[in-house]
Amino acid sequence: MDDSDILQHLLEIEGQASALVNDAQAEAGRRFKIAEDQNRSWHDKQHHALVKELEEDYQREAASVRAEYEHSLEEYSHGLDSMSPDRKAFDTLAFSLFFGRH
């Protein structure tokens, strides 16, 4: 075998090695894409489930706060309704403010 045959054979082997590397890179890219899609899908499902749970918690808490506020407002309103005005005290205060000494 002469030098040109050896060189030609080495070039053929290098070409085959290059093709194998390209195939391996393409396969790695394909597998990476599949894994990335699976991970993104899993993440999206987890994210949506968490957002849904947090939204439900928020709605429950907001309803509870609203109910507590309405109850407090109703108690305050009933408290005001149950008070009777003290006209004598009001008249005394008004008289002292308008006609009293300063």
All heavy atoms as an XYZ file, in Angstrom:
831
protein
N       0.850     -1.170      0.000
C       0.000      0.000      0.000
C       0.897      1.235      0.000
O       1.799      1.357      0.805
C      -0.858     -0.055      1.256
C      -2.098      0.734      1.147
S      -3.065      0.615      2.657
C      -4.511     -0.098      2.067
N       0.642      2.106     -0.914
C       1.480      3.291     -0.985
C       0.884      4.422     -0.146
O      -0.213      4.325      0.381
C       1.732      3.694     -2.431
C       0.475      4.113     -3.159
O      -0.615      3.944     -2.587
O       0.577      4.610     -4.293
N       1.605      5.505     -0.037
C       1.208      6.628      0.818
C      -0.124      7.234      0.397
O      -0.927      7.623      1.239
C       2.294      7.711      0.788
C       3.548      7.294      1.515
O       3.468      6.335      2.309
O       4.595      7.924      1.294
N      -0.374      7.316     -0.892
C      -1.626      7.904     -1.349
C      -2.817      7.025     -0.977
O      -3.900      7.528     -0.639
C      -1.599      8.186     -2.846
O      -1.560      6.988     -3.577
N      -2.647      5.705     -1.011
C      -3.735      4.805     -0.604
C      -4.013      4.933      0.898
O      -5.170      4.937      1.329
C      -3.379      3.354     -0.938
C      -3.376      3.077     -2.433
O      -4.026      3.855     -3.160
O      -2.742      2.086     -2.852
N      -2.944      5.023      1.689
C      -3.099      5.180      3.144
C      -3.792      6.503      3.451
O      -4.711      6.568      4.266
C      -1.727      5.091      3.845
C      -1.167      3.682      3.713
C      -1.833      5.478      5.314
C       0.248      3.523      4.214
N      -3.353      7.555      2.793
C      -3.964      8.872      2.996
C      -5.431      8.853      2.597
O      -6.291      9.388      3.307
C      -3.190      9.926      2.202
C      -3.564     11.372      2.454
C      -3.484     11.735      3.926
C      -2.696     12.293      1.627
N      -5.743      8.219      1.473
C      -7.141      8.119      1.014
C      -7.975      7.340      2.033
O      -9.090      7.728      2.354
C      -7.192      7.437     -0.365
C      -8.578      7.368     -0.970
C      -9.157      8.751     -1.255
O      -8.446      9.705     -1.586
N     -10.462      8.879     -1.109
N      -7.423      6.248      2.546
C      -8.136      5.437      3.539
C      -8.388      6.243      4.825
O      -9.480      6.197      5.399
C      -7.325      4.163      3.848
C      -7.975      3.277      4.837
N      -9.148      2.604      4.575
C      -7.634      2.930      6.111
C      -9.497      1.899      5.624
N      -8.590      2.080      6.588
N      -7.391      6.985      5.265
C      -7.561      7.837      6.462
C      -8.614      8.918      6.233
O      -9.399      9.227      7.133
C      -6.216      8.458      6.857
C      -5.177      7.506      7.436
C      -3.861      8.244      7.681
C      -5.683      6.870      8.726
N      -8.662      9.492      5.051
C      -9.681     10.497      4.732
C     -11.088      9.886      4.741
O     -12.049     10.515      5.200
C      -9.382     11.155      3.383
C      -8.187     12.107      3.357
C      -7.901     12.566      1.920
C      -8.446     13.308      4.253
N     -11.200      8.638      4.251
C     -12.495      7.945      4.285
C     -12.926      7.699      5.734
O     -14.088      7.899      6.085
C     -12.412      6.623      3.513
C     -12.320      6.791      2.018
C     -12.060      5.459      1.306
O     -12.103      4.395      1.958
O     -11.825      5.509      0.077
N     -11.985      7.276      6.563
C     -12.294      7.033      7.978
C     -12.692      8.338      8.659
O     -13.645      8.387      9.441
C     -11.096      6.366      8.683
C     -10.914      4.942      8.157
C     -11.280      6.358     10.192
C      -9.677      4.252      8.665
N     -11.984      9.416      8.363
C     -12.322     10.721      8.933
C     -13.714     11.150      8.493
O     -14.499     11.695      9.284
C     -11.292     11.771      8.514
C     -11.558     13.125      9.145
C     -10.564     14.193      8.718
O      -9.659     13.911      7.908
O     -10.720     15.324      9.191
N     -14.066     10.916      7.241
C     -15.409     11.242      6.733
C     -16.473     10.441      7.459
O     -17.540     10.966      7.819
N     -16.207      9.155      7.690
C     -17.168      8.315      8.421
C     -17.304      8.792      9.867
O     -18.408      8.840     10.415
C     -16.719      6.848      8.379
C     -16.807      6.217      7.006
C     -16.159      4.828      6.956
O     -15.549      4.389      7.917
N     -16.292      4.164      5.802
N     -16.163      9.146     10.483
C     -16.195      9.645     11.862
C     -16.986     10.951     11.936
O     -17.784     11.165     12.861
C     -14.777      9.840     12.383
N     -16.798     11.795     10.963
C     -17.528     13.056     10.921
C     -19.024     12.808     10.769
O     -19.842     13.468     11.429
C     -17.016     13.910      9.764
O     -17.727     15.117      9.678
N     -19.391     11.850      9.940
C     -20.811     11.509      9.767
C     -21.388     10.954     11.060
O     -22.525     11.281     11.442
C     -20.975     10.507      8.629
N     -20.604     10.121     11.766
C     -21.062      9.580     13.052
C     -21.267     10.697     14.076
O     -22.245     10.702     14.824
C     -20.061      8.548     13.593
C     -20.055      7.189     12.914
C     -18.905      6.333     13.440
C     -21.379      6.472     13.136
N     -20.333     11.641     14.115
C     -20.462     12.780     15.047
C     -21.705     13.589     14.698
O     -22.487     13.981     15.583
C     -19.189     13.655     15.009
C     -19.415     14.990     15.710
C     -18.015     12.922     15.634
N     -21.938     13.845     13.420
C     -23.127     14.613     13.009
C     -24.406     13.871     13.384
O     -25.367     14.476     13.883
C     -23.098     14.890     11.506
C     -22.056     15.918     11.124
O     -21.616     16.689     11.966
N     -21.658     15.920      9.865
N     -24.420     12.559     13.165
C     -25.589     11.758     13.540
C     -25.812     11.792     15.053
O     -26.945     11.905     15.525
C     -25.430     10.304     13.066
C     -25.507     10.159     11.551
O     -25.946     11.123     10.887
O     -25.121      9.074     11.046
N     -24.719     11.665     15.801
C     -24.817     11.685     17.262
C     -25.330     13.042     17.748
O     -26.165     13.115     18.658
C     -23.463     11.368     17.898
N     -24.861     14.117     17.147
C     -25.331     15.453     17.522
C     -26.817     15.617     17.195
O     -27.576     16.186     17.985
C     -24.513     16.529     16.811
C     -23.126     16.710     17.380
C     -22.315     17.744     16.605
O     -22.563     18.005     15.421
N     -21.323     18.319     17.276
N     -27.214     15.114     16.046
C     -28.626     15.203     15.666
C     -29.484     14.396     16.634
O     -30.554     14.856     17.074
C     -28.829     14.714     14.242
N     -29.044     13.211     17.015
C     -29.789     12.369     17.962
C     -29.844     13.029     19.339
O     -30.884     13.040     19.990
C     -29.145     10.976     18.060
C     -29.831     10.036     19.024
C     -31.256      9.665     18.628
O     -31.646      9.860     17.463
O     -31.989      9.177     19.512
N     -28.727     13.589     19.773
C     -28.704     14.292     21.066
C     -29.661     15.480     21.035
O     -30.391     15.725     22.003
C     -27.284     14.746     21.392
N     -29.674     16.220     19.939
C     -30.600     17.350     19.806
C     -32.049     16.901     19.846
O     -32.895     17.538     20.479
N     -32.342     15.793     19.169
C     -33.707     15.255     19.162
C     -34.123     14.833     20.575
O     -35.211     15.173     21.036
C     -33.788     14.061     18.213
C     -35.187     13.498     18.002
C     -35.188     12.243     17.132
N     -34.568     11.107     17.791
C     -35.169     10.359     18.730
N     -36.389     10.643     19.103
N     -34.541      9.341     19.281
N     -33.233     14.118     21.266
C     -33.539     13.677     22.636
C     -33.680     14.857     23.586
O     -34.534     14.864     24.463
C     -32.453     12.725     23.136
C     -32.486     11.388     22.448
C     -31.430     10.473     23.001
N     -31.385      9.203     22.283
C     -30.631      8.187     22.643
N     -29.843      8.276     23.704
N     -30.653      7.073     21.934
N     -32.820     15.848     23.396
C     -32.902     17.046     24.218
C     -34.241     17.747     24.016
O     -34.885     18.182     24.977
C     -31.750     18.003     23.877
C     -31.737     19.242     24.716
C     -31.188     19.238     25.986
C     -32.284     20.428     24.227
C     -31.189     20.379     26.758
C     -32.293     21.565     24.988
C     -31.740     21.556     26.267
N     -34.672     17.856     22.777
C     -35.958     18.504     22.454
C     -37.118     17.744     23.089
O     -38.042     18.350     23.653
C     -36.123     18.587     20.931
C     -37.427     19.166     20.468
C     -37.493     20.652     20.741
C     -38.729     21.233     20.088
N     -39.467     22.104     20.977
N     -37.077     16.411     23.025
C     -38.138     15.603     23.632
C     -38.167     15.836     25.142
O     -39.231     16.062     25.737
C     -37.944     14.105     23.293
C     -38.251     13.852     21.821
C     -38.828     13.229     24.182
C     -37.857     12.453     21.338
N     -36.996     15.786     25.782
C     -36.918     15.999     27.229
C     -37.371     17.405     27.606
O     -38.088     17.596     28.597
C     -35.488     15.752     27.721
N     -36.970     18.379     26.796
C     -37.374     19.759     27.059
C     -38.895     19.905     26.958
O     -39.527     20.541     27.806
C     -36.689     20.699     26.073
C     -36.978     22.161     26.324
C     -36.278     23.070     25.325
O     -36.085     22.658     24.157
O     -35.935     24.186     25.719
N     -39.502     19.297     25.951
C     -40.957     19.350     25.787
C     -41.663     18.678     26.960
O     -42.663     19.195     27.470
C     -41.384     18.698     24.469
C     -40.973     19.506     23.252
O     -40.609     20.698     23.410
O     -41.004     18.947     22.131
N     -41.139     17.530     27.395
C     -41.740     16.828     28.533
C     -41.625     17.666     29.803
O     -42.589     17.767     30.571
C     -41.072     15.472     28.740
C     -41.416     14.458     27.677
C     -40.591     13.182     27.799
O     -39.561     13.146     28.461
N     -41.063     12.129     27.145
N     -40.456     18.241     30.023
C     -40.264     19.073     31.213
C     -41.140     20.316     31.175
O     -41.711     20.717     32.190
C     -38.790     19.474     31.357
C     -37.925     18.331     31.812
O     -38.398     17.401     32.452
N     -36.647     18.387     31.492
N     -41.264     20.930     30.013
C     -42.117     22.115     29.896
C     -43.577     21.757     30.163
O     -44.290     22.470     30.862
C     -41.964     22.738     28.508
C     -42.679     24.075     28.360
C     -42.411     24.713     27.007
N     -41.022     24.693     26.621
C     -40.103     25.593     26.991
N     -40.462     26.579     27.785
N     -38.857     25.514     26.563
N     -44.010     20.623     29.632
C     -45.375     20.170     29.858
C     -45.613     19.913     31.342
O     -46.635     20.331     31.902
C     -45.637     18.898     29.058
O     -46.905     18.380     29.354
N     -44.673     19.220     31.992
C     -44.802     18.953     33.437
C     -44.835     20.259     34.218
O     -45.669     20.443     35.103
C     -43.627     18.088     33.905
C     -43.669     17.815     35.375
C     -44.368     16.838     36.000
C     -43.001     18.545     36.398
N     -44.172     16.906     37.357
C     -43.335     17.952     37.630
C     -42.148     19.647     36.396
C     -42.846     18.418     38.845
C     -41.667     20.115     37.611
C     -42.022     19.501     38.815
N     -43.940     21.182     33.877
C     -43.891     22.472     34.568
C     -45.193     23.236     34.385
O     -45.724     23.818     35.342
C     -42.709     23.305     34.047
C     -42.635     24.657     34.660
N     -43.242     25.753     34.102
C     -42.057     25.086     35.799
C     -43.039     26.802     34.867
N     -42.313     26.435     35.901
N     -45.708     23.258     33.162
C     -46.956     23.969     32.904
C     -48.107     23.380     33.717
O     -48.921     24.127     34.279
C     -47.301     23.940     31.415
C     -46.398     24.839     30.585
O     -45.679     25.682     31.171
O     -46.396     24.685     29.344
N     -48.179     22.040     33.795
C     -49.239     21.406     34.587
C     -49.110     21.777     36.055
O     -50.099     22.113     36.713
C     -49.191     19.883     34.431
C     -49.679     19.396     33.099
C     -49.541     17.889     32.988
C     -49.875     17.405     31.589
N     -49.621     15.965     31.430
N     -47.876     21.726     36.579
C     -47.647     22.079     37.980
C     -47.985     23.546     38.227
O     -48.614     23.893     39.240
C     -46.184     21.804     38.376
C     -45.780     20.362     38.298
C     -46.570     19.494     39.248
O     -46.793     19.843     40.396
N     -47.030     18.358     38.767
N     -47.579     24.394     37.313
C     -47.826     25.824     37.451
C     -49.324     26.119     37.450
O     -49.824     26.863     38.301
C     -47.130     26.571     36.302
C     -47.337     28.041     36.339
N     -48.301     28.671     35.599
C     -46.726     29.012     37.052
C     -48.266     29.959     35.838
N     -47.316     30.197     36.719
N     -50.044     25.522     36.507
C     -51.486     25.764     36.427
C     -52.200     25.225     37.663
O     -53.134     25.863     38.167
C     -52.071     25.149     35.152
C     -51.641     25.855     33.908
N     -51.892     27.191     33.665
C     -50.969     25.420     32.814
C     -51.394     27.542     32.500
N     -50.812     26.484     31.962
N     -51.770     24.078     38.165
C     -52.388     23.520     39.366
C     -52.145     24.436     40.562
O     -53.056     24.696     41.365
C     -51.848     22.118     39.644
N     -50.932     24.949     40.693
C     -50.614     25.843     41.802
C     -51.380     27.147     41.692
O     -51.927     27.643     42.680
C     -49.110     26.104     41.849
C     -48.627     27.023     42.973
C     -48.992     26.440     44.333
C     -47.121     27.223     42.874
N     -51.445     27.705     40.495
C     -52.182     28.958     40.291
C     -53.662     28.751     40.626
O     -54.279     29.595     41.290
C     -52.013     29.474     38.847
C     -53.024     30.562     38.512
C     -50.595     29.980     38.638
N     -54.224     27.624     40.210
C     -55.627     27.332     40.498
C     -55.846     27.226     42.006
O     -56.804     27.784     42.541
C     -56.045     26.025     39.812
C     -57.491     25.669     40.029
C     -57.858     24.374     39.323
C     -59.316     24.015     39.614
N     -59.691     22.766     38.982
N     -54.941     26.522     42.689
C     -55.063     26.371     44.147
C     -54.951     27.727     44.852
O     -55.747     28.038     45.743
C     -53.957     25.435     44.645
C     -53.994     25.208     46.137
C     -52.855     24.307     46.596
O     -52.339     23.507     45.785
O     -52.481     24.407     47.771
N     -53.998     28.540     44.429
C     -53.830     29.863     45.036
C     -55.032     30.757     44.759
O     -55.461     31.519     45.635
C     -52.547     30.524     44.524
C     -51.245     29.890     45.007
C     -50.051     30.524     44.288
C     -51.095     30.007     46.504
N     -55.587     30.671     43.563
C     -56.768     31.471     43.224
C     -57.961     31.054     44.087
O     -58.701     31.905     44.581
C     -57.106     31.322     41.734
C     -58.312     32.126     41.288
C     -58.127     33.628     41.374
O     -56.991     34.112     41.295
O     -59.149     34.327     41.545
N     -58.126     29.740     44.277
C     -59.217     29.255     45.121
C     -59.022     29.708     46.567
O     -59.981     30.135     47.214
C     -59.305     27.735     45.044
C     -59.823     27.226     43.706
C     -59.679     25.721     43.547
O     -59.076     25.062     44.430
O     -60.165     25.198     42.525
N     -57.791     29.640     47.071
C     -57.495     30.125     48.428
C     -57.798     31.609     48.553
O     -58.383     32.059     49.542
C     -56.029     29.872     48.792
C     -55.713     28.412     49.020
O     -56.653     27.592     49.138
O     -54.504     28.081     49.076
N     -57.401     32.361     47.529
C     -57.655     33.800     47.538
C     -59.153     34.092     47.559
O     -59.610     34.948     48.326
C     -57.011     34.457     46.310
C     -57.450     35.885     46.117
C     -56.925     36.909     46.891
C     -58.431     36.209     45.176
C     -57.333     38.207     46.730
C     -58.849     37.510     45.010
C     -58.303     38.503     45.785
O     -58.726     39.797     45.630
N     -59.909     33.391     46.723
C     -61.358     33.615     46.675
C     -62.006     33.289     48.014
O     -62.885     34.026     48.483
C     -61.991     32.779     45.549
C     -61.597     33.214     44.151
C     -61.992     34.652     43.838
O     -62.942     35.196     44.388
N     -61.249     35.278     42.942
N     -61.588     32.168     48.635
C     -62.131     31.813     49.955
C     -61.793     32.874     50.991
O     -62.648     33.293     51.779
C     -61.581     30.454     50.415
C     -62.354     29.272     49.906
C     -61.962     27.997     50.652
N     -60.560     27.663     50.483
C     -60.047     26.988     49.462
N     -60.849     26.570     48.493
N     -58.766     26.731     49.401
N     -60.543     33.312     51.000
C     -60.116     34.317     51.974
C     -60.830     35.644     51.737
O     -61.250     36.309     52.683
C     -58.597     34.500     51.898
C     -58.026     35.390     52.969
C     -58.149     34.827     54.367
O     -58.219     33.593     54.527
O     -58.183     35.631     55.325
N     -60.977     36.041     50.481
C     -61.674     37.293     50.158
C     -63.135     37.211     50.600
O     -63.675     38.178     51.154
C     -61.579     37.584     48.661
N     -63.784     36.067     50.387
C     -65.174     35.898     50.809
C     -65.278     35.970     52.326
O     -66.210     36.575     52.872
C     -65.720     34.571     50.296
N     -64.319     35.381     53.016
C     -64.305     35.413     54.470
C     -64.134     36.840     54.986
O     -64.838     37.265     55.909
C     -63.174     34.523     55.000
O     -63.036     34.663     56.389
N     -63.220     37.574     54.384
C     -62.991     38.966     54.795
C     -64.225     39.810     54.503
O     -64.632     40.637     55.322
C     -61.742     39.535     54.089
C     -61.641     41.043     54.254
C     -60.482     38.859     54.610
N     -64.841     39.591     53.337
C     -66.069     40.329     52.998
C     -67.177     40.047     54.008
O     -67.860     40.960     54.473
C     -66.540     39.943     51.600
C     -66.399     41.021     50.574
C     -67.035     40.705     49.224
N     -66.834     39.361     48.718
C     -65.762     38.959     48.038
N     -64.789     39.797     47.806
N     -65.672     37.717     47.602
N     -67.348     38.768     54.358
C     -68.396     38.390     55.313
C     -68.118     39.013     56.677
O     -69.040     39.526     57.338
C     -68.486     36.871     55.420
N     -66.864     38.992     57.103
C     -66.494     39.584     58.401
C     -66.735     41.092     58.384
O     -67.252     41.657     59.351
C     -65.029     39.281     58.696
C     -64.593     39.747     60.056
C     -63.142     39.384     60.339
O     -62.660     38.363     59.815
O     -62.500     40.137     61.088
N     -66.387     41.744     57.270
C     -66.608     43.179     57.135
C     -68.100     43.506     57.194
O     -68.512     44.422     57.908
C     -66.005     43.675     55.823
C     -66.402     45.088     55.477
C     -65.836     46.174     56.135
C     -67.361     45.342     54.497
C     -66.204     47.468     55.822
C     -67.743     46.632     54.182
C     -67.156     47.692     54.848
O     -67.537     48.971     54.539
N     -68.894     42.757     56.450
C     -70.343     42.997     56.447
C     -70.941     42.765     57.835
O     -71.806     43.516     58.267
C     -71.019     42.117     55.399
C     -70.708     42.554     53.977
C     -71.223     41.591     52.917
O     -71.929     40.619     53.276
O     -70.912     41.807     51.733
N     -70.451     41.740     58.532
C     -70.938     41.462     59.885
C     -70.568     42.616     60.826
O     -71.413     43.073     61.613
C     -70.346     40.140     60.395
C     -70.743     39.806     61.792
N     -72.026     39.400     62.116
C     -70.047     39.823     62.951
C     -72.091     39.186     63.412
N     -70.904     39.436     63.941
N     -69.338     43.106     60.743
C     -68.907     44.225     61.591
C     -69.714     45.482     61.283
O     -70.120     46.212     62.201
C     -67.419     44.515     61.378
O     -66.635     43.441     61.788
N     -69.942     45.718     59.997
C     -70.724     46.884     59.599
C     -72.158     46.775     60.108
O     -72.739     47.762     60.588
C     -70.704     47.026     58.076
C     -71.242     48.318     57.494
C     -70.477     49.523     58.016
C     -71.172     48.271     55.975
N     -72.713     45.580     60.030
C     -74.079     45.368     60.525
C     -74.145     45.568     62.038
O     -75.075     46.214     62.539
C     -74.527     43.945     60.165
C     -76.004     43.692     60.431
C     -76.418     42.319     59.949
O     -76.117     41.984     58.784
O     -77.038     41.601     60.753
N     -73.156     45.072     62.764
C     -73.129     45.271     64.223
C     -73.017     46.755     64.563
O     -73.681     47.243     65.477
C     -71.955     44.517     64.847
C     -72.179     43.042     64.998
C     -70.992     42.368     65.693
O     -69.903     42.975     65.785
O     -71.168     41.230     66.134
N     -72.178     47.469     63.841
C     -72.010     48.898     64.064
C     -73.319     49.630     63.793
O     -73.747     50.488     64.570
C     -70.893     49.436     63.172
C     -70.678     50.917     63.300
C     -70.060     51.458     64.411
C     -71.113     51.791     62.296
C     -69.863     52.824     64.533
C     -70.923     53.153     62.401
C     -70.300     53.665     63.524
O     -70.116     55.019     63.635
N     -73.985     49.259     62.700
C     -75.254     49.893     62.343
C     -76.310     49.631     63.411
O     -77.049     50.543     63.802
C     -75.720     49.366     60.990
O     -76.952     49.938     60.639
N     -76.381     48.382     63.891
C     -77.345     48.068     64.962
C     -76.999     48.830     66.232
O     -77.903     49.271     66.961
C     -77.371     46.565     65.239
C     -78.069     45.772     64.190
N     -79.398     45.931     63.889
C     -77.602     44.813     63.345
C     -79.738     45.109     62.908
N     -78.651     44.413     62.560
N     -75.717     48.986     66.509
C     -75.298     49.760     67.676
C     -75.751     51.199     67.572
O     -76.198     51.798     68.556
N     -75.632     51.775     66.375
C     -76.089     53.153     66.185
C     -77.605     53.248     66.306
O     -78.130     54.211     66.892
C     -75.655     53.670     64.806
C     -74.176     53.940     64.611
C     -73.922     54.399     63.179
C     -73.664     54.989     65.590
N     -78.308     52.254     65.760
C     -79.769     52.263     65.832
C     -80.263     52.140     67.268
O     -81.326     52.678     67.613
C     -80.354     51.123     64.990
C     -80.159     51.354     63.505
O     -79.878     52.509     63.114
O     -80.271     50.365     62.733
N     -79.507     51.420     68.093
C     -79.964     51.200     69.467
C     -79.659     52.386     70.373
O     -80.166     52.458     71.492
C     -79.324     49.930     70.043
O     -77.929     50.104     70.191
N     -78.856     53.318     69.918
C     -78.549     54.502     70.736
C     -79.694     55.496     70.653
O     -80.257     55.715     69.586
C     -77.281     55.186     70.241
C     -76.024     54.458     70.466
S     -74.683     55.494     69.812
C     -73.303     54.714     70.538
N     -79.979     56.069     71.797
C     -80.979     57.142     71.770
C     -80.247     58.458     72.002
O     -79.322     58.532     72.813
C     -82.041     56.917     72.854
O     -81.437     56.883     74.125
N     -80.637     59.470     71.273
C     -79.937     60.750     71.415
C     -80.212     61.364     72.785
O     -81.325     61.289     73.318
C     -80.512     61.604     70.291
C     -81.761     60.938     69.865
C     -81.669     59.512     70.261
N     -79.185     61.949     73.355
C     -79.313     62.647     74.648
C     -79.472     64.126     74.336
O     -78.524     64.873     74.255
C     -78.057     62.375     75.486
C     -78.179     62.928     76.891
O     -79.156     63.648     77.172
O     -77.273     62.631     77.696
N     -80.728     64.502     74.143
C     -81.015     65.876     73.727
C     -80.617     66.901     74.782
O     -80.158     67.988     74.442
C     -82.488     66.021     73.378
C     -82.871     65.172     72.166
C     -84.139     65.718     71.514
N     -84.533     64.883     70.399
C     -84.099     65.067     69.156
N     -83.272     66.027     68.895
N     -84.509     64.281     68.203
N     -80.791     66.564     76.043
C     -80.449     67.514     77.111
C     -78.949     67.802     77.075
O     -78.534     68.960     77.151
C     -80.848     66.963     78.467
C     -80.603     67.921     79.593
C     -81.100     67.400     80.915
C     -80.819     68.448     81.980
N     -81.195     68.025     83.300
N     -78.113     66.764     76.925
C     -76.666     66.961     76.868
C     -76.284     67.746     75.618
O     -75.407     68.616     75.659
C     -75.950     65.614     76.897
N     -76.940     67.447     74.502
C     -76.670     68.164     73.267
C     -77.029     69.640     73.417
O     -76.257     70.519     73.029
C     -77.446     67.552     72.098
C     -77.244     68.300     70.804
C     -76.081     68.112     70.064
C     -78.200     69.195     70.345
C     -75.889     68.809     68.889
C     -78.010     69.894     69.173
C     -76.848     69.704     68.428
N     -78.194     69.910     73.985
C     -78.619     71.300     74.169
C     -77.657     72.044     75.084
O     -77.308     73.204     74.815
C     -80.036     71.354     74.747
C     -81.098     70.894     73.758
O     -80.777     70.845     72.534
O     -82.219     70.576     74.189
N     -77.211     71.396     76.141
C     -76.275     72.031     77.072
C     -74.953     72.335     76.367
O     -74.394     73.426     76.511
C     -76.029     71.098     78.283
O     -77.279     70.825     78.915
C     -75.088     71.730     79.276
N     -74.446     71.382     75.617
C     -73.196     71.593     74.891
C     -73.355     72.694     73.857
O     -72.496     73.582     73.740
C     -72.759     70.285     74.209
C     -71.507     70.377     73.340
C     -70.296     70.760     74.183
C     -71.265     69.085     72.605
N     -74.435     72.671     73.089
C     -74.649     73.689     72.062
C     -74.758     75.071     72.703
O     -74.184     76.043     72.196
C     -75.896     73.371     71.253
N     -75.481     75.170     73.794
C     -75.649     76.453     74.460
C     -74.295     76.983     74.940
O     -73.979     78.153     74.738
C     -76.615     76.320     75.648
C     -76.909     77.622     76.306
C     -77.844     78.496     75.767
C     -76.224     77.997     77.453
C     -78.097     79.707     76.377
C     -76.487     79.205     78.059
C     -77.406     80.064     77.515
N     -73.478     76.060     75.533
C     -72.175     76.515     76.034
C     -71.243     76.921     74.892
O     -70.454     77.838     75.041
C     -71.528     75.441     76.898
O     -71.136     74.345     76.114
N     -71.354     76.256     73.771
C     -70.498     76.610     72.636
C     -70.909     77.933     72.000
O     -70.048     78.724     71.599
C     -70.521     75.501     71.574
C     -69.826     74.205     71.981
C     -70.057     73.133     70.893
C     -68.336     74.404     72.190
N     -72.222     78.159     71.903
C     -72.678     79.380     71.245
C     -72.709     80.602     72.177
O     -72.433     81.702     71.757
C     -74.069     79.169     70.626
C     -74.048     78.279     69.423
C     -74.781     77.111     69.404
C     -73.295     78.602     68.310
C     -74.776     76.284     68.307
C     -73.285     77.783     67.195
C     -74.017     76.618     67.199
N     -73.053     80.357     73.418
C     -73.295     81.490     74.306
C     -72.380     81.488     75.514
O     -72.437     82.413     76.321
C     -74.750     81.483     74.769
C     -75.714     81.522     73.631
C     -76.493     80.418     73.318
C     -75.835     82.661     72.829
C     -77.380     80.434     72.263
C     -76.725     82.669     71.769
C     -77.496     81.570     71.481
N     -71.590     80.485     75.676
C     -70.714     80.418     76.861
C     -69.517     81.315     76.703
O     -69.290     81.956     75.680
N     -68.785     81.431     77.802
C     -67.580     82.258     77.792
C     -66.434     81.531     77.109
O     -66.290     80.330     77.236
C     -67.183     82.604     79.216
C     -68.184     83.456     79.885
C     -67.694     83.841     81.212
N     -68.726     84.614     81.917
C     -68.647     84.990     83.136
N     -67.593     84.673     83.841
N     -69.605     85.678     83.678
N     -65.629     82.331     76.454
C     -64.466     81.755     75.741
C     -63.215     82.072     76.470
O     -62.812     83.037     76.840
C     -64.382     82.264     74.311
C     -65.557     81.824     73.478
N     -65.778     80.536     73.130
C     -66.588     82.539     72.953
C     -66.857     80.457     72.397
N     -67.375     81.675     72.282
